[in-house]
Amino acid sequence: MTVVRVRRSAVIDAPVATVWALLRDFNAHDRWHPSVATSRMEGSRPVDQVGGVRAFRLKDGAFLRERLIGLDDRARRLTYCILDAPLRLDGYVATLTATPVTDGDRTFVEWESRFDPPAAEAGRLMRLVAEEIYEAGLTALQRRFAGAGGAVRPATAMTRPAAAVVAPIALRPLTAAGPQHAAFETVRTEAAPPVAPVTQTAVAAPNSAATGLRDAGAARPWDDGEPSPQWGARPGREEDGMDVFTVVRRAEIEATAVSGGRSADDGPRALAVARSAESLPMQGRGEGQGQGQARALPSSGRPVAGAIEAEAIVVSRHGGPEVLVPATVSVPPPGPGEVRLRQTAIGVNYIDVYCRTGFFDLLTPPAVPGMEAAGVVVDVGPGVTHLAPGDRVAYACPPVGAYAAARTMDAALVLKLPSAIDDETAAAVLLKGLTAEFLLHRVHAVRPGEVVVVHAAAGGVGLLLCQWASALGAAVIGTVSTDEKAALARRAGCDLVVVHGREPFSEAVLRATGGRGADVIYDAIGRDSFAASVAALAVRGHLVSFGQASGPVGAHDIGAFASKSATISRPNYGHYTSDPQELRAMAARLFAVLAAGTVQPMIGARLPLAAAAEAHRRLEGRETVGSTVLTV
């Protein structure tokens, strides 16, 4: 397999807001790229809707389709992939980023991609992308913003070291008259050699043992006897479209290479991931091809003493459910303040989909996804006093790495489970339950007699919110998409359920409350429901926007909320769960209502870890109710 990475950049003589306003319009490239003749958004979707597909024709008659798989207005970055093209650019994923230049009101634009062309055509296709697409487009942007006949300003030259670079391919030198774009690396790697380190590591073929674990050279510390081809599908309109992890400390998700043992201050640990050509489905393959188990290559570096091997699921590259492939990870022994776990049940959340598609920058492929799991402590590192080997535990937090039979992590993030809560329940409820706890008790403290609206009331978080809010004495109104989900919401304590499409939910809320409106609305849908949610609020009502399954809510005039003295919140999971003492207090409250039966989580599906791709397909297809659990 040939893996090609191309990067080009240029300085645009215009403010970053102006340049980004053009670039973020996914259907605007026919207005600035000289090769594009016409373009349209399929299904008349908005031009900034993640999952939207643009179908366009080049001036030479070629037809292409590309999907938007990530759009971040804060970072001014969009990511897209090719669905159909006349050339073999298998696995093509590209990113456009706009950054302000500090020495003037200008913008640095970087365009980069990675793809897998046929080996015999790698040089030609690499040059085509670099020159005819990127250089031509960046030159056109420079000229557009320089004005007719204006000068094109050369870009500042920059370089970056390439990870695992093998056999670099030299590009044709740019002439003095041509655009002076900064050439980041363009490389070819054969048979996908080890790339940048990740949180846990694919090192060998998956183990077929029932436990999913193998000894990696040291004494065993314990012994226990079709994916969708669609790329980066848009998050479903409801059912757990939360983006509660949008802000985390970068240090929590970056990893460093390990080449043997480590000292107490070496930082997070990881090994280099290796993968084979057979592990990655290729664009253009027929159904069922390239979808077998990953056959990972031997790991690089010396083995870590005391490490164990475990089954895992790895995101091989950003994309659709098919990029989730089986592999084996090497799990190191715990260092100071750490704990090693044997995991038995893993929670599936929409944050995992966002990580897989690249919509959230919490995972750099190849890497193990997942934020939530339950299991048993194998061993603990120095300084860990609240846990001991054999304890049943669970966690729901970054960094990613939960889709594995075992992992090593910061012990402060791990909670001891009470005997009344089994592993599957913990994996199904912890992240969603902690979310419900801070939404109902900290973001807005629900009081008896208040009117509470819960969007996506049949989703994992929605069902918990409805039950808990009802137990707190609130009148609960839920919104759902089908009659079947309406029945679930009623059983969860909703006094009134509104089915989307039957009538505007804001009208139903105002009618049910005699025109007063809701005291608090919990909204994980985002763009499609935001305006109606504001309309359904009571005077001094509180809109809690904690997700964007239908897309970002966009910019709004704050003065418009003055007519109701409305409060708008955008809580972030990490900001409410980062303090270990506060986290334990939240978990204690959650465990108490679970033990009492006040809140009863619903596990809608149980699938083996190897079926993670199917779990994601169902979640994105809005085929799930309640929580989905992967079993080990």
N, C-alpha and C positions, 0 to 999 in steps of 0.2 A: 504494500500500500504506500502511496505517495501522499504525504501531507504537506500542503503549501500554505504559508502565511504571508500575506501581502499587507504592507502599511504605507500610506502616503499622507502627507499633510501640507498645509499652506496657511499663510496669514492673509486674512480677508480684511480689507480696509473699511470696516463698518463695525458698529457696536454689536456686542454679542447677542443682545436681545433681538436686534433686527435680523441677524443671520439665523438665529435659532428659530425665529418665527417662520422662516421659510423652510428650514430643514425639517422641523417637526411635522410639517404637513406631508404625510406619507404619500399623498397623491400629487405632489407639486413638482416632481422631478421633470415632468415634461415642460415646465416653465423655466428650468435653468440648465438641465443637462443637454448638451448638443446632440446626443445620440437618440434621445427619446422623442417619439413622434406624438403618441397619444397615450393616455392613462385613465383608468377608472377604478373606483373601489367596488368590488363585488358586493352585491346585496345592498348597495347604497349605504354601507357602513360609514361611520364618521372617520375622518382621515387620521385621527389620533387614537383610534380604538385598538388596543392590543388584541391581536388575533385577526384583525382585518387583513384582507388580501387585495393587493393592487394587481390588476391585469393590464399590461401595457405592451405596446408595439414599438419597436425601434424603427428608425428611418430606413434601415435596410430590409424591413419587412419581418424580422424575427419577432416572435411572440414569447413573453415571459410572464410568470406569476410569482409574486413574492409576498410573504406574510410578515406583518409587524409582530415581533415577539417580545419587545421591550421598549418602553418609552418613559424616560425619567427627566422631568422638567427641571428638577433641582440640579442634577448633574449635566443637564443638556446633552443627553445621550439617547440615541435610538438604536435598536438592534433588529435585524430582519434576516430572513432566510429565503432561499429559493425553493419554490415548489415545482415549477416547470420551466425548463429552459432548453434551447436547441443544442447546448453544449454540455459536456459531462463535467459539471462542477458539483460532484456529489458532496453532500454534507455542508454546503456553503452557508456560512453564517457571517454576517458583516455588521459592523458598528460604525456609526457616525457620531462624533463628539465635537461640541463647540465649547471653547474655553476662552475667557477674556484674556487679552494680552495686557500685561501690567504697564508697559511703557507706551500708553496711548489707548485711544478708544477703538481698538481693533480686536479681531477674533482669530484665534488659532483653531483651525478645523482639522481633525484627524479622521481618516477613513481607513479602516482595516478589515481584513477578513481571513478566514481559514477555510480551506476546502480540500477535497480528495479527488484530484483529477486522475485519469489513466496515466500510468507512468510514462508512456511514450509521448504523451501530449502535455506533460507538466510544464515544460519551458514555454511552449506557445501559449497555453491558457494563462499561465502566470503573467506573462507579458501583456496579454490582452486585458486582463483585469487591472493590472498596475497602470498601464498607459492609456488604453482606449476608454476605460471606465473611470478610474480614480483620477489620473492626471488630467484627462480631458474635462471631467466634471469640476475639479478644483480650479482649473484655469478659468472655466466659464463662471464660476462663483466670483473669482477675483475680478473679472472684467465686468460682471453684472454690478457689483457694488463699487467699482472704481468709476463707473459712469462710462458713457459711450466715448471711445477713444482714449480713455484714461489709462494710466500706467498700471501694469501688473506688478505688485510688490513681491519680491522673492521671499520665500519662507525661510525661517530660521532653521539651519541644519541641526538635527538632533540624531542621536543614536541610542539604541537600547541593546543590551546583550540578549541573545536568543537562548531560550532554555533548550537543552538537548539538540543543538544544531548539528546536522550531519549533511555533508556535501552541499554547501551553499551554491545557489545558482546566480550567476552575475547578471544583472540587468544591463540593457544597452544604456551607455552613458547619455545623460540629457545634454542636449546642445545648449550653447550659450543663449540662443534665441528662444529655447523652450522654457517651460515653467520650471522654476527652481524649487521643486517640492522636496521636502525632507524625506529621504528614503529610509524608513525604518527597515527592519530586516525583512527579506523575502527568502524563505528557506524551504528546503525539501528534506523530509525525514523519511527514512526507509523503515518499513515494518513497525511504525509507531514506537520509537524508543522511549525510555522513561522520560516523563515531562515533569513540570514543576511539582513540588511536594504538596500533599494534601493531608487532610486530617486523619484518614485511615487509608490502608494501602492494599491494592490488588497485587498479589505476589504469586499466585499459583492457580491451578484449576480448582473450581468449586469442589468442596468435599461432599461426598454423598452420604456421609453419616447422618443419622437422625438428629444428632445434637447440633450439626453445622459447625463443629469446632475441631481443631487439630492442634497437637503439641508442635511447636515450632523449634524444638531442639532442647528445651529444658524439661525438667520434671513436670508432669501434669499436676497443677495445683488442685484440680478437682476432676471428677470423671462422671459423666452422665451418659450411662449406657449409650392466542395470537394478539400481539400489541397493535394498537392503532398506528397507521403510517402517518397520521396527521402531525404536522410540525406545530409546536407552540400554540395549541388551541387556546382561544380566548377563555378566560375564567368564566364559569357559569354565572348566570344572573343572580343566583342565590345559593344557599347551602354552603356556608363556611367560606365565603370569599374574603377572608380576613387578610389584612396585610399588617398585622400587629408587630412584625419584626422589622419594620422599615428602617429603624435606627439601632445599630449596635456598635459597640466599640470594635474598630478594625482589628485590634489585637486579639479579640476573642475568636476570630474566624481565620486568621492567617496561621500558617504552620511553617515549621523549619525542618530542614532535612536532618535525618539521623544517620550516623555511620558507626553505630556501635552503642556503647553505654552513654550516659549523660550525667551531668552534675545537677545539683538542685536548682541552678539558675539558668538552665539551658533553654527555658521557655517551652512552648507547646511542642509535642513530638509527632513526627510522621515519618513515613518511608515513601520513596518514590513509587508512583503507580506505574505499572507496565500493562500494556494491553496488546491484543493482536488484531489483525485485520478482520478476523472472523467475528470479533465482538461487536462490530459496529454495522448496523444495517445501512445499506447504501441507497442513495436516491436512485430510483429507476429500477430497482430489483422487483421481481414479481412477489406477489403475496406469499408469505411464509418463508421467504429466503432470508438468510442472514440473521435469523432471529433465535438461533440456538444459544447455548450457554457460552459465556465468554471464556476464552482460553488465555489466561493472562501469562505473560512472560516472567521469567525469574526476576526477582527484585535486584536492584543495584545496591551496592554497599554491603557492609558486614551485617550479619543477623544480630538482632538485639537480644542479649541474654535474657532468658525468662519469658520471651514473647510467646504468645499462642496464636494459632491461626483460626479464623472464623469465617463462616459464610457471610456474604454481604451483598448489597445491591449498590452498584456504582452508576452515577450519571456520567456516561462516556463523553457526552458533549451536550451543549444546550439544544433542546429540541422537544419533540413530542414524547409520549409514553415509551416509544420504542428505544429511546436512548438509555433506559434503565436496564442494565445488564448484570447478570450474576458474576461474582468474582470472589476472591478470597482476600481477606485483610489480615495483616499481622498486627496483633494487639500487644503493645509493650506492657511490662509490669508497671504498677503505679509508682510515681515519684512522690516527693513531699506534697502533702495536701491533696493527693489524688486517690482514686478508687478504680478498681477494675471490676466490671460487671459481666455476668452471664445473663443475657437478655432473653425473655420469654415471650413478650408481647410488645408490639410497636404500634404507636398511633399514627394514622395518616391524616394530614391536615392540608388545607389549601396552601399554606406557606410552602409546603414541599413542592407543589406544582410551580409556584412562582420561582423557587430555587432551580428547579429542573429546566424551565424555559429561559432562565436568565433575567426574568423580570425583576427579581431582587438579586442584588450583588452579595449574596451570602455564601456562594459556592462557586469555585473555579474548577471545571471539569479537568480530569476525571476525579471524582470525589464521591464520598458516601453522603447521601442526603438524610433528612429526618431530624425532628426536634423533640420527639417524645417517645418514651419507652418505659417498660417495667421489667424487673428481673431480680437477680440475687447477687449479692456482693461476693466476689471471689477472693480478693485480697485488698488491703488498704496500704497506703504509703505512710511514711513518717508524719506525725502531727495530726492524723485523722482520729478524732475521739468520738464523734457522734455515730459512727458506723463501724460494723465488725463483720468479718466473713460469715456468710450465712444469712445476713439480714435481707429481708425483702424490701426493695426500694423502687422508686420511680423518679423521673425527671421530665421537665417540659421547658426547654430553653435552648438557645444557641450555646456553643457552636454546633453546626450540623454534624451528623454521624450516627444517627439512631438506626438506620436500616442495616443492622448487622447483628450477628448472633452474640457478639461481645464487643466491648469498647472500654477504653480507659479515659477518665475525665475528671474534672475538678470536683472533689467531694462536696464542696460547699453548695453545689448546684443540685445535689441528690437528696431526696427526701425519703425517710423511712416510712414504710406503709404500715398502717394498723392492720391487725389480723382480720378485721371485718371486710376488708377490701381486697378482692382477688386481683391477680396481675392483669387480666384482660380488662377489667373495669378501670383499673388505674391507667392503663395505656389509652383507653378510650376517652377518659374524662379529664385527665389532669390538666392538659393545656387548655381545653375548652372550659373546664370548671374553674380554673384560676382566672381565666378571662371573664367568666360570668361573675366571679367574686368581686373583682375590682370594678367591673361595670356597674354592679348593683349596690356596692357598699362604699366605693371610693370615688369613682368618677361622678356618680350621682347616687346619693344615699336614698334609696326608695323607701317611702313612708306609707303606712296604711292609708287607704283611700285614694291614693294617687292613680292616675290613668297612665298605663305603660303600654307603648306600642313596640312590638318586636317584629322586625322584618326577617324574612327567611325563617319563620317560626318552626319549621320542621327540620331544620339543619341541626348539626351537632351542638353548636352554641345556642341556637334558637330554642331548642327543646329545654335546655338547662335554664335559660333565662326565663322562659314562660313558667316553669315549675317553681323556680325560686322566687320570682316576683310575686306569683300568686300566693306562695306561703308567707310572704312578707305583708300580705293584706292588700296588695294592689289589684285594681281591675286591669286585666291584660287583654289587649287586642293584638292578634297575630296576622301577618300577611304571608300567603303561600302561593304556589303556582298551580296546584291541582287539588281536586277534591280529596284524593287519597291523603295528601299531605295535610289538608284541612282537618281530617279526622284525627291524625296524630297530634296536631296542635291543640285540638279541643281536649284530648286526653291528657295533654301536658298542662292543662289549667287555663287555657284561653277562654275568656268569656265571650269573645266575638272573634271570628276568623274571616278575613277578607281574601277572596281568591282573585289574583291579578287578572285583569281583562274583563271581569264582570262589571266593575264600576271603579271609579277613582277611589283609592283607599282614603285619601284625605277627606272626601265627602262622607264616606262611611264613618270615619272617626268623628267628624263634626256632628253628624246626625246622632250618633250613639251617645255623644256627650252633651247634647242640647246646645251645640254651637260653641262650647267652651274649648275643646281641643285637648290634646294629650299633655301631661306634665313632663314626660320624658319619652323620647323615641330612640331606640337602639337600631342603628342602620348599618348593615354590612354590605348593602347593595351598591351604594355610591351614586354614580352619575344619574342613573335612571330613576332614582327615588328621592334625590336630595331636595329638589324644589317642592315636590309634593309633601315631603316630611316637614319642611318649614311651614307650609300652608296648614298642616294638621296640628301644629303646636298650639298650646294655650298661651295666653299672655304670661311672660316670664317662664315659658317652657324651655326645655333643655334637649337639644338634638345631639346625640352621641354618635358620631360617624366613625366606626371602627373598622371599616373595610371598604373595598371598592371592586366588588366582583364584576360590576358592569362597566368599570372604568373610573378614572379620577373624577372627583366632583368639579374640578376646575376652579377658576377664580370667581369670587363673588364680591359684590359691593357690601361692605360691612354695614353701611347705612340702611340697607334694605331690611336688616333684622331689627331695627329700632322700632318698627311699628308694633312689635310684640315684646320688645325688650328680651329677645331670645338669646339664649346661651348656646354656643356651638363648641363642642369638644372633639378633639382628634387624638384619643389616647393611644399610646404605644406600649405594647406588652412588656418590652424590655425595661421601660421606665418604672413599671410597677412591680417587677419581679427580680430586679438586679441586687437588692439588698437581702442577704440570706436570712436575717432575723425577720424582716417583714414578710419574706416569702414563706417562712415556716408558719407565721401567724395566719396568712391567707390560706395555706394548705390545711391548717387545723380547723378553720371554719368550714372549708369545703368537705373535709373528711367527716365532720360532725353531721352535716346535713345528709351526706351519703349514708352514713351509718344509721341515721334515724329514718331513712326512707323518704325524707322530705323531697330530695332530688334523686331521681332514678334514671341514670343514663341509659340510652338505647344504643346497643351495638347492632347496626344494620347489616354488617357484613364482616365475616372472618375469612381471611385468605392467607395462604402460606407466604412467607417472605419472598419466595421466588416469583410470586404473582404480583409484585409491586406495580408493574406496568399496567396490569388489568385494573388494579385498584385506582390508579391515576386516571385511566380511561373512563371508568365509571364516575369518578368524582367530577371530572370535567364535563361529562355528558349529562350531569344532573340526574343520574340514575340512583343516587344514594339517599338514604334517610338516616338520621342519627350519625353514629361514628363508624368508621371502618378501622379494623385492627388486622395487622399482619402478625401471624404466629410463627414462632421459631421452634 
